[in-house]
Amino acid sequence: MIAEQKNIAVGLEWQGNPIPMHEDEMMAFASRYDPQPMHMDVARAETGRFGAIIASGWHVLSLLMADNVRTSPFAGEVLGISADDVRWLKPVTANDILIASRWISEFRPSQSKAGMGIVRMNTCAKNQRGESVIQFSNLMLVELRAAA
């Protein structure tokens, strides 16, 4: 069995699209979902440990999710089962441009859901300087079809 419409297999790799970080969007997200001074108070952020406004890690994860939906080789709906080992490695600041690299490290038929498979996808996003800023893995439930 292979995942719907694409050959999903251990070792499959792909990159996302560039994700530009804009301070106004970072602050808007933070004001609604993560209202900490380092994310939305310029004066306090400039005198804080990062020296500038930094993006909420949840904002970065949300942008990576949107990018994955747009660039993933998976067709149809994919149900997330878990997000594991999320690591925020470096702060993300305004004008950073993120690129996500993704790869499949596990693929197996589901034992409890007929016609479905379990995929572990790993993600590492780097900024324009090549510095890793976030990494995580997640399990997903995908539809299977018989190989042609």
KOLKE-216640 format. One record per atom (N, C-alpha, C, CB): residue in one letter; x, y, z. Coordinates in steps of 0.05 Angstrom, whole numbers, plus 5000, padded with zeros to 4 digits. Glycine has a CB too. Layout:
<sites>
AXYZ/...
</sites>
This chain:
<sites>
M501749765000/M500050005000/M501850255000/M498150005025/I500850464986/I502250714987/I500250934994/I503650784960/A501251155004/A499351365012/A498051474987/A500851595027/E495651584991/E494051684969/E495551864950/E491651824980/Q495551804924/Q496451964902/Q499452004900/Q495152224903/K500951954920/K503851994919/K505251754931/K504752254934/N507751704923/N509351494935/N510551594961/N511551394916/I509051564983/I510051645009/I511651415021/I507651725028/A514151465027/A515851245037/A517951375055/A517251095014/V519051205072/V521251295090/V523451405072/V522251055108/G524451635080/G526651765065/G525651985046/G528051555049/L523051995040/L522052215023/L522652485036/L519052185018/E523852665020/E524452935030/E523353145012/E527552965032/W522753375023/W521853615008/W522253865024/W518853584999/Q522354085009/Q522654355022/Q520154515018/Q525054495010/G519654685037/G517454875035/G518255125019/G516454945062/N516355305018/N516755565005/N518055755026/N514155674994/P519355965017/P520356165035/P518056295051/P521956385020/I518556325077/I516556445095/I517756705106/I515656245118/P516956935095/P517957195105/P516557265132/P517657415085/M518157365151/M517057435177/M516757745177/M518857345200/H514257835183/H513658115183/H512858205211/H511358185163/E514158415221/E513758495249/E510758555255/E515358745255/D509358685237/D506558745242/D504858485245/D505358915220/E505458285229/E504058025232/E504857875257/E504557845207/M507357895264/M508357775289/M506957895313/M511457805292/M506758155313/M505458295336/M502458245337/M506058595334/A501158235313/A498258185312/A497657905323/A497258215284/F499257705315/F498857435325/F499257435355/F500857235312/A501457555365/A502057555393/A499857695409/A504657685398/S498857915399/S496758065415/S494257895419/S496058325401/R493757715400/R491457545402/R491957285417/R490357485375/Y494257155412/Y494656885422/Y497056845441/Y495156705398/D498857035443/D501256995460/D502257265469/D503556835445/P500657415485/P501157695491/P503457745511/P498657825501/Q505857655504/Q508157705521/Q509657945510/Q509957455522/P510958105527/P512358345519/P514458295497/P513658475542/M515858065498/M517958015478/M516757975450/M519457765486/H514157935448/H512857895422/H511358135412/H510957665424/M510758335430/M509058555421/M509658825433/M506358485427/D511558855451/D512259115462/D515059195453/D512059115494/V515259365433/V517759425420/V519759535441/V517459625398/A518959725457/A520759845477/A521859635496/A519360075492/R520159475507/R521059265526/R522759055512/R518659135540/A521958985488/A523458785473/A526258875467/A522058705447/E526559135459/E529259245453/E531159245477/E528959525442/T530059255501/T531759255525/T531858975537/T530759455545/G530458785525/G530358515536/G532658345525/G527758375528/R532658095531/R534957915525/R535257865495/R534557655539/F533157915478/F533457875450/F534058125434/F530857745439/G533658355446/G534258615433/G532358705412/G536958595421/A530158555408/A528158625388/A525758445392/A529258585359/I523558525379/I521158355379/I521858085367/I518858495363/I520957875380/I521357605368/I518557485363/I523057425386/A518457305344/A515857175337/A515156975359/A516057035310/S512656955365/S511656735382/S512356475368/S508656765387/G513256275384/G513656015373/G511155895361/G514855825394/W508855965372/W506355855362/W505655985335/W504055915382/H506456225331/H506156355305/H507856215284/H506956665306/V510356155291/V512156015273/V510955745266/V514955985285/L509955595286/L508755335280/L506355365262/L507955195306/S504755575266/S502355615249/S503155665220/S500755845259/L505255835216/L506255885189/L507355635176/L508356105190/L508755475192/L509855225181/L507555025173/L511655085201/M505355035189/M503054865182/M501954955155/M500954885204/A501555215152/A500455315126/A502255235103/A499955615128/D504855265107/D506755195086/D506654905080/D509555275094/N506354735100/N506254445096/N503754375079/N506154295122/V501454495085/V499054445070/V499454515041/V496654595081/R500954725035/R501354815008/R503454654993/R502155105008/T505354535007/T507654414993/T507954114998/T510154545002/S506254005015/S506453715022/S505853534998/S504553655044/P507153304996/P506553114975/P503952954982/P508852924971/F502852995006/F500452845013/F498052974999/F500052855043/A496352804988/A493852904976/A491552864995/A493352754949/G489453014991/G487052985008/G487553075036/G486252695007/E485652995054/E485853075081/E487852895096/E483153065095/V489253025114/V491152885132/V490352955160/V494152965125/L490152765177/L489452805205/L491952795222/L487352605214/G492553015236/G494753025254/G494052855279/G495553305262/I495952695287/I495652535312/I497152655335/I496552245307/S499552745329/S501252865350/S503353055338/S502652645366/A504253235355/A506653395349/A508553335372/A505953715347/D510853245365/D512753145386/D515353295385/D513252855382/D516553325408/D519253425411/D519653695397/D521253225399/V517753875401/V518054145389/V520354285403/V515354305392/R522154385388/R524554525399/R524754795385/R527154365395/W524555015400/W525055285390/W528055335395/W523255495404/L529655335374/L532555335377/L533755615376/L533755175354/K532655795361/K533656075359/K531156255356/K535656105336/P531356495366/P529156685362/P528856755333/P529556935379/V526356795325/V525656885298/V524857175300/V523256705286/T526157345284/T525657625285/T524457725258/T528257775291/A523557975259/A522458105235/A524558105213/A521458395241/N523758055189/N525358045165/N526957785162/N527358275165/D526657595181/D527757335176/D526057205154/D527657155202/I527357025139/I525956865119/I526556575126/I526956935089/L524456425131/L524656145140/L524155965116/L522756085162/I525655745116/I525255525097/I525155265113/I527555515075/A523055115109/A522754865123/A523654625105/A519754815131/S525154455117/S525854195105/S524253985120/S528954135105/R523053805104/R521453595116/R522253325105/R518353645112/W521953115121/W522552845112/W520952645128/W525652785115/I520452415115/I518952195127/I520851995140/I517052055106/S520451945165/S522251745179/S520751495187/S523351875204/E518051495183/E516551255190/E514051245173/E515751245220/F513351005163/F510950975148/F510050685153/F511351035118/R507550655162/R506450385166/R503450385165/R507350275194/P502250165157/P499350155158/P498250175186/P498349885144/S496050305190/S494750325216/S493550045223/S492550535216/Q493949965248/Q492849705256/Q489949745266/Q494449595279/S489049985271/S486350025282/S484450165262/S486550185307/K485550285241/K483850425221/K484450305194/K484450735222/A482550145184/A482850025158/A483150235136/A480349845152/G484950185117/G485350355095/G486950615101/G482750435084/M488050625125/M489550855134/M492450775140/M488250995158/G494250975139/G497050925146/G497951145165/G498850925121/I500051075180/I501251265199/I503951355187/I501751125227/V504351615186/V506751735176/V507951915197/V506151895150/R510551885202/R512052075218/R513552265200/R513951925239/M512952515202/M514252725187/M515952885206/M512252905172/N518452945198/N520253105213/N520553375199/N523052975217/T520753585214/T521053855203/T523254005217/T518354015205/C524854135201/C526954325211/C526754575194/C529854195211/A526354805207/A526255055192/A528755215199/A523755215199/K529955325178/K532355495181/K531755775172/K534755375166/N533255965183/N532956245173/N534856295150/N533656445196/Q534856535140/Q536456605116/Q539456575121/Q535856885107/R540356555145/R543156515152/R543856215154/R543856665178/G541856045150/G542355755152/G542255655180/G544955695140/E541255815199/E541155735227/E538455595232/E541355985246/S538555365244/S536055225252/S534655385273/S536654935261/V532055445268/V530555595288/V528455435302/V529255835274/I527555215289/I525455045302/I525654765289/I522655165298/Q525154565306/Q524954295295/Q522854145311/Q527754145296/F521653955298/F519653785311/F518953545293/F517053945318/S517453365304/S516453145288/S513453115294/S517952875293/N512052995276/N509252945282/N508252695267/N507453185273/L506252575280/L504952335268/L502452425254/L504352125289/M501952305231/M499552375216/M498152115206/M500252555192/L495552125204/L493951905193/L493251985164/L491451855210/V494051815145/V493551865117/V492051635104/V496251915102/E490551695083/E489151495068/E491051325052/E486951615050/L490451065049/L492150885033/L490450795008/L493050645049/R491950714988/R490650584965/R492550364956/R490050794942/A491650184941/A493249964931/A495250074911/A491549744918/A497649964911/A499650054891/A498849964863/A502449934898/A499350134844/A498550074816/A500349854804/A498650324799/
</sites>
